[in-house]
Amino acid sequence: MLVIIVFCIIIVVFVRFSIGHDRDKKLLETVSRLNRATRADASYSPAMAIETVSRRSRGTRAERYLVLNLLKAGISAEEIFHDLYIKKFNGTFSQIDLVVITEVGIIVFEVKDYSGWIFGNGYHQQWTQLLAYGKQKYRFYNPVKQNNNHIAVLRQKIGNFAKVPFYSIIVFDGDCELRDIKFIPKGTFIAKPERILDVIVNILNNNEIVNYRNKDKIVKLLEESVNNGENTEIRIQHITNVKDILGEDRVFK
């Protein structure tokens, strides 16, 4: 009887080790794939790398830094779309910092450049930024909700392909510290730039491969949205619409 018990324990340990080994092996393979060099040419500069995705004048420094890191991680320039202006059905535009097409779905990035301490709840309307060790307090719109709005616009435009999974990544660049961030919805991730690769590995390893059916139509929509950003009138219209939504000119202190 004792021999049987010992034998059963050995079998259980072996099975658990095998499962863990396979999971770790898959993770290492993903990391290895994401970390392969994008260019062997030593003359290939960061500026040249960014130009394969969008012009250097597009977006913010933090956005361009993220683009560069994605390229260094081995993600193809053809799968990265930077500084998009999605035309909504009411004629206005929604600006999206970055979109990446992956084998498991579409990742939508919202890039923030903040300093100080950041506090937030995924379901609250406002988040808090504290500066000067708490002596200065500022509120800003919940970036989780903001990026979910971007994803909703993309889902509407994609139409028949709305079943394609979307993942939201909020990137906090700058000299900030994420102090108390909680109740983040499933499929949404909050990260500093140095942890982006970890987030992408997490998404790739924990979701099924997607059948895009007609991926070309999605790519065409994203490319057109990037090109919209080259139109000065569209950019001005978007800025004007944002100012009108904020309504700061209608506040008389």
HELIX and SHEET records of a PDB file:
HELIX    1   1 LEU A    2  LEU A   34  1                                  33    
HELIX    2   2 PRO A   46  GLU A   51  1                                   6    
HELIX    3   3 ARG A   61  LYS A   72  1                                  12    
HELIX    4   4 ALA A   77  GLU A   79  5                                   3    
HELIX    5   5 PRO A  143  ILE A  158  1                                  16    
HELIX    6   6 GLY A  159  PHE A  161  5                                   3    
HELIX    7   7 PRO A  193  ARG A  195  5                                   3    
HELIX    8   8 ILE A  196  ASN A  205  1                                  10    
HELIX    9   9 LYS A  215  ASN A  228  1                                  14    
HELIX   10  10 THR A  232  LEU A  246  1                                  15    
HELIX   11  11 GLU A  248  ARG A  250  5                                   3    
SHEET    1   A 5 ILE A  80  LYS A  87  0                                        
SHEET    2   A 5 PHE A  93  THR A 102 -1                                        
SHEET    3   A 5 GLY A 105  ASP A 113 -1                                        
SHEET    4   A 5 PHE A 166  ASP A 173  1                                        
SHEET    5   A 5 THR A 188  ALA A 191  1                                        
SHEET    1   B 4 GLN A 136  TYR A 141  0                                        
SHEET    2   B 4 GLN A 126  LEU A 131 -1                                        
SHEET    3   B 4 GLY A 116  ASN A 121 -1                                        
SHEET    4   B 4 CYS A 176  LYS A 182  1                                        
END                                                                             
